[in-house]
Amino acid sequence: MSSGSPTSSESRQRLREALIEPAHAATLSAHGTTRAAVLVPLLDLGGRVHVVLTRRRSDMRRHAGEISFPGGRCDPEDPTPTATALREAHEEVGLPAASVEVLGALPPTGTIVTGYVVYPIVGWIERPAAWVPSPREVDAVLELDLGALLAGYERRRLIRRGIPFQTDAYVVDEHLVWGATARMLGDLFERMPPEMLTPP
């Protein structure tokens, strides 16, 4: 592919340079008391950059039915947030760690209701032959076009637990991304080379 391609090695290198070193990101703090990490998996589909997200099962106790990156709480055995993100991505969607090229990290994001401080790790991935969603947690694995997500940005009024609030949101077809995941996407969009975010 040419150097101007959205998925070329040159574009990925520019993104890598705009991200935070994962080891440094792990020393940063955000609002929250429980450390967690997510993988922000990017891949080439038809010459366009897509991101992999999960839709959580509707019967989950927390964040039921919401769209999020694969990830979860840091275990004591995890040496770094990167290790957590890779472990959780394998457990939730069947993505082997060997299929992930870690590009860098985004600033940690706090979750308001659940009190997590989430460390997003950005990786360029090889798409597995088939996604293997965790039957306990994941209802669906989504591959969404980043340019379409950015074009679908809006401020939306939502109601959760009877409380109305305004939030950044990204809408693609019937998929609504909001909350901490939307904030992470916003951080990613600010750092991505423009050619990676062309409108659909």
C-alpha positions in Angstrom: 0.0 0.0 0.0 1.1 3.6 -0.5 2.3 5.7 2.4 -0.9 7.7 2.2 -3.1 4.6 2.8 -5.2 4.6 6.0 -3.8 1.2 6.9 -0.2 1.5 5.7 2.8 0.9 8.0 3.6 4.7 7.7 0.2 5.7 9.0 0.4 3.2 11.9 3.8 4.6 12.7 2.4 8.1 12.9 -0.3 6.9 15.2 2.3 5.1 17.4 4.2 8.4 17.7 1.0 10.2 18.8 0.2 7.7 21.5 1.6 7.4 25.0 4.2 4.8 25.9 2.3 2.1 27.8 4.7 2.0 30.7 4.3 5.8 31.2 0.5 5.6 30.8 0.5 3.1 33.6 1.9 5.7 36.0 -0.9 8.2 35.2 -4.0 8.5 37.3 -7.7 9.3 36.8 -10.8 9.4 38.9 -11.5 5.9 40.2 -10.2 3.4 42.8 -10.1 0.1 40.9 -7.6 -0.4 38.1 -8.8 -1.9 34.8 -7.6 -2.0 31.2 -9.1 -2.4 27.8 -7.7 -3.2 24.4 -8.5 -0.8 21.6 -8.1 -3.2 18.6 -7.6 -1.7 15.2 -7.6 -3.6 12.0 -7.7 -3.3 8.2 -11.0 -4.2 6.6 -11.2 -3.4 2.9 -8.4 -0.8 3.2 -10.2 1.1 5.9 -9.4 1.2 9.6 -12.0 -0.5 11.9 -12.2 -0.9 15.6 -13.3 -4.0 17.4 -15.9 -3.5 20.2 -18.1 -5.8 22.2 -21.8 -5.6 23.1 -22.3 -6.9 26.6 -25.0 -9.3 27.5 -28.3 -7.7 28.5 -28.4 -9.7 31.7 -25.1 -8.5 33.1 -25.2 -6.9 36.5 -23.1 -3.9 35.3 -23.1 -2.1 32.0 -25.7 -4.5 30.6 -26.2 -4.2 26.8 -23.6 -1.5 26.5 -20.9 -1.4 23.8 -17.3 -1.3 25.1 -13.8 -2.4 24.3 -12.7 -5.8 25.4 -11.2 -5.5 28.9 -11.7 -5.8 32.6 -10.3 -5.5 36.1 -6.5 -5.8 36.6 -5.7 -9.1 38.3 -2.9 -9.2 40.9 -1.0 -11.6 38.5 -1.1 -9.0 35.7 2.3 -7.2 35.7 1.0 -4.2 33.6 -2.2 -2.8 32.2 -1.0 -4.1 28.8 -1.0 -7.6 30.2 -4.5 -7.1 31.5 -5.8 -5.8 28.2 -4.3 -8.7 26.2 -5.5 -11.3 28.7 -9.1 -9.9 28.7 -9.2 -9.6 24.9 -8.3 -13.2 24.6 -10.9 -14.2 27.3 -13.7 -12.1 25.9 -13.4 -12.4 22.1 -10.7 -15.1 21.5 -8.0 -12.7 20.2 -4.6 -14.3 20.8 -2.0 -11.9 22.3 0.4 -13.0 19.5 -2.0 -11.4 17.0 -1.7 -7.9 18.6 1.0 -5.3 17.8 0.8 -2.9 20.7 1.1 0.7 19.3 0.8 2.6 22.6 -1.7 3.8 25.1 -4.3 6.5 25.7 -4.7 8.5 28.9 -6.5 6.6 31.6 -10.3 7.3 31.9 -12.4 7.1 35.1 -15.9 5.6 35.2 -18.3 7.7 37.1 -20.7 5.1 38.5 -18.5 2.0 39.0 -15.3 3.8 40.2 -12.9 2.2 37.7 -9.7 3.8 36.4 -9.4 2.3 32.9 -6.1 2.1 31.0 -6.8 1.9 27.2 -4.1 0.0 25.2 -4.1 0.6 21.4 -3.2 -2.4 19.3 -3.1 -3.2 15.6 -4.4 -6.7 15.2 -4.5 -9.6 12.8 -8.2 -10.6 12.5 -8.7 -14.2 13.7 -10.4 -16.7 11.6 -13.5 -16.4 13.8 -14.3 -14.3 16.9 -15.0 -16.4 20.0 -17.2 -14.3 22.3 -17.3 -15.2 25.9 -20.7 -16.7 26.5 -20.8 -15.3 30.1 -20.2 -11.7 29.1 -20.4 -10.9 25.3 -23.5 -10.8 23.3 -21.8 -9.7 20.0 -18.4 -8.7 18.6 -18.6 -5.5 16.4 -16.2 -4.3 13.8 -17.0 -0.6 13.2 -15.5 1.7 10.7 -13.6 4.5 12.5 -14.5 7.1 9.9 -18.2 6.2 10.3 -17.9 6.4 14.1 -16.4 9.9 13.9 -19.1 11.0 11.4 -21.7 9.7 13.8 -20.7 11.9 16.7 -23.4 13.7 18.6 -24.3 14.9 22.1 -27.1 12.8 23.3 -29.5 12.9 26.3 -29.7 9.6 28.1 -31.4 8.3 31.2 -29.8 5.8 33.4 -31.2 4.7 36.8 -33.8 7.4 36.4 -31.2 10.1 36.1 -31.1 12.2 32.8 -27.7 13.4 31.6 -25.9 14.6 28.5 -23.0 12.5 27.0 -20.7 12.4 24.0 -21.9 9.6 21.8 -21.0 7.9 18.5 -23.8 6.3 16.5 -23.3 3.8 13.6 -26.4 2.1 12.3 -28.2 0.8 15.4 -25.0 0.9 17.5 -24.7 3.5 20.2 -21.3 4.1 21.9 -21.3 6.4 24.9 -19.8 6.9 28.4 -16.2 6.0 29.1 -15.8 4.1 25.8 -16.9 7.3 23.9 -14.4 9.3 25.8 -11.6 6.9 24.9 -12.7 7.1 21.2 -12.5 10.9 21.4 -8.9 10.6 22.8 -8.1 8.2 20.0 -9.6 10.4 17.2 -7.5 13.4 18.4 -4.3 11.4 17.9 -5.0 9.6 14.7 -3.5 10.6 11.4 -6.3 12.3 9.2 -6.1 9.6 6.5 -7.2 7.0 9.0 -10.5 8.8 9.6 -11.9 9.4 6.2 -15.7 9.6 6.1 -17.4 6.5 4.7 
